[in-house]
């Protein structure tokens, strides 16, 4: 299971907020996954439109549902 999860996020590139904004701006919606790994209360209070909520403690149960062919931005 760890190998599958590792492949989903490898190679991982770090982006700052401006780089992430530019990445999302330059691509069509649905061509990447924006993954919010915070807790539900934090997500409900404020989140980036289109973000998928998967709290970090539940990520290992949910990562297989994500499209492995699309880039993933995690915040």
Backbone bond lengths (Angstrom), bond angles and torsions (degrees), N, CA, C in turn:
res aa  C-N    CA-C-N  psi(-1)  N-CA   C-N-CA  omega(-1)  CA-C   N-CA-C  phi
1 X - - - 1.452 - - 1.526 110.31 -
2 X 1.319 118.63 -41.81 1.463 121.27 -178.89 1.522 110.78 -60.17
3 X 1.338 117.64 -39.25 1.461 120.53 -179.40 1.520 111.33 -62.06
4 X 1.330 117.07 -40.86 1.466 120.34 177.97 1.517 110.99 -63.68
5 X 1.312 116.60 -42.56 1.459 120.97 179.79 1.534 110.26 -66.29
6 X 1.316 116.05 -41.12 1.459 120.65 -179.68 1.530 110.33 -62.24
7 X 1.316 117.33 -42.06 1.465 121.02 179.36 1.519 111.87 -63.15
8 X 1.327 117.52 -32.78 1.463 121.18 -179.59 1.516 110.90 -63.18
9 X 1.314 117.77 -36.24 1.456 121.60 -175.10 1.526 113.46 -109.11
10 X 1.330 118.81 10.94 1.452 121.95 -179.08 1.518 109.23 -114.86
11 X 1.294 121.89 136.24 1.456 124.38 -4.17 1.528 110.10 -77.29
12 X 1.291 115.55 140.93 1.456 121.07 -179.08 1.516 109.56 -97.20
13 X 1.311 116.05 129.32 1.442 121.51 177.35 1.517 107.46 -114.77
14 X 1.287 116.20 136.07 1.453 120.93 177.70 1.525 108.97 -88.16
15 X 1.341 115.98 138.20 1.465 121.54 177.63 1.517 108.56 -129.08
16 X 1.316 115.85 146.66 1.455 117.97 170.78 1.536 107.25 -87.75
17 X 1.319 117.18 177.37 1.467 121.39 -174.63 1.530 112.02 -59.95
18 X 1.325 117.66 -41.26 1.468 120.25 -179.61 1.524 111.62 -65.60
19 X 1.321 116.70 -40.75 1.469 120.39 178.19 1.526 110.94 -65.22
20 X 1.324 117.43 -41.20 1.463 120.98 178.38 1.531 110.54 -64.09
21 X 1.334 116.17 -42.99 1.470 120.42 177.49 1.526 110.60 -58.65
22 X 1.319 116.90 -46.20 1.464 121.27 -179.96 1.532 110.76 -64.49
23 X 1.328 117.13 -41.10 1.464 121.52 178.13 1.529 109.76 -57.98
24 X 1.328 116.59 -48.00 1.470 120.63 -178.18 1.525 111.27 -69.29
25 X 1.311 117.54 -37.69 1.461 121.67 -179.12 1.526 111.06 -65.18
26 X 1.331 116.94 -36.32 1.464 122.08 -174.62 1.519 113.93 -85.19
27 X 1.324 118.03 1.84 1.461 121.62 -178.72 1.528 111.03 -126.15
28 X 1.297 115.29 153.76 1.461 120.30 177.29 1.523 110.16 -74.89
29 X 1.328 115.06 146.27 1.462 120.27 175.53 1.525 108.74 -58.20
30 X 1.319 116.64 138.21 1.455 121.21 179.74 1.524 113.73 92.65
31 X 1.344 117.02 -3.77 1.463 118.95 179.19 1.525 111.50 -97.66
32 X 1.314 116.77 -0.53 1.459 122.68 176.41 1.525 107.78 -150.06
33 X 1.323 116.17 162.75 1.462 121.84 177.57 1.523 108.24 -110.11
34 X 1.316 115.54 127.62 1.456 122.22 174.94 1.520 106.31 -101.91
35 X 1.308 116.83 110.18 1.459 122.64 -171.07 1.523 111.26 -109.25
36 X 1.321 116.04 117.37 1.468 123.48 178.00 1.525 107.38 -98.19
37 X 1.330 117.25 115.39 1.461 120.82 -175.50 1.533 112.66 -103.35
38 X 1.333 115.89 17.36 1.463 119.05 178.75 1.534 109.97 -81.26
39 X 1.303 115.95 -176.77 1.464 121.60 179.79 1.533 110.17 -81.49
40 X 1.336 117.98 155.46 1.462 121.23 -177.35 1.538 114.29 -53.30
41 X 1.322 118.32 -40.13 1.461 120.22 179.85 1.519 112.08 -62.95
42 X 1.320 116.73 -38.15 1.470 121.17 177.76 1.523 110.11 -67.48
43 X 1.321 116.21 -41.78 1.465 121.98 178.89 1.523 110.49 -63.00
44 X 1.322 117.14 -45.56 1.462 121.03 -179.06 1.519 111.61 -64.59
45 X 1.316 116.57 -35.21 1.461 120.47 -179.60 1.530 110.63 -66.37
46 X 1.329 116.29 -42.89 1.460 121.26 -179.82 1.521 109.39 -168.33
47 X 1.331 115.78 135.41 1.459 120.55 175.23 1.527 109.70 -154.45
48 X 1.309 115.43 164.40 1.454 120.98 177.46 1.530 107.67 -76.34
49 X 1.353 117.61 129.46 1.473 119.60 179.00 1.530 111.42 -53.70
50 X 1.315 115.19 135.71 1.457 121.63 179.62 1.523 114.24 89.16
51 X 1.333 116.81 -4.60 1.467 119.96 -178.62 1.524 110.80 -71.98
52 X 1.311 114.78 142.56 1.461 122.87 176.45 1.527 107.67 -96.08
53 X 1.308 117.64 124.08 1.462 121.78 179.51 1.525 110.27 -87.40
54 X 1.322 115.50 119.06 1.463 122.72 171.06 1.529 105.05 -140.73
55 X 1.333 117.21 94.88 1.470 119.05 -179.26 1.527 110.91 -52.59
56 X 1.304 115.48 140.01 1.461 121.50 -175.47 1.532 113.70 -47.97
57 X 1.351 119.55 -42.83 1.471 118.27 179.18 1.537 113.81 -63.34
58 X 1.340 117.60 -18.68 1.469 120.70 -178.90 1.525 112.56 -102.82
59 X 1.317 117.01 0.59 1.460 120.42 -175.92 1.524 112.66 -59.61
60 X 1.313 117.42 -40.73 1.467 119.25 -178.39 1.526 112.17 -64.67
61 X 1.337 117.87 -22.04 1.467 121.17 177.56 1.521 112.33 -88.49
62 X 1.330 117.86 -12.85 1.467 121.08 -170.79 1.522 115.23 -119.01
63 X 1.315 118.17 -15.09 1.462 119.60 -172.13 1.523 113.26 -61.92
64 X 1.318 118.17 -29.25 1.466 120.21 -178.06 1.526 112.42 -68.70
65 X 1.333 117.68 -17.39 1.465 121.68 179.01 1.521 112.13 -80.21
66 X 1.332 117.27 -13.51 1.456 120.86 -178.30 1.524 110.74 -82.26
67 X 1.325 115.25 149.24 1.461 121.53 178.64 1.522 108.99 -71.67
68 X 1.308 117.18 114.14 1.455 122.33 -176.15 1.526 112.52 -74.25
69 X 1.327 117.18 -10.96 1.460 120.79 179.81 1.521 112.87 -91.29
70 X 1.329 117.32 -4.93 1.467 120.50 179.28 1.519 109.82 -106.71
71 X 1.334 116.58 142.42 1.456 119.48 174.23 1.534 109.91 -60.61
72 X 1.327 116.22 149.34 1.462 121.82 179.76 1.526 108.36 -120.95
73 X 1.332 115.18 127.14 1.468 121.27 171.99 1.522 106.03 -105.54
74 X 1.312 116.19 121.53 1.463 121.97 -177.34 1.523 108.95 -108.68
75 X 1.341 114.48 131.19 1.467 118.02 172.38 1.500 110.12 -140.87
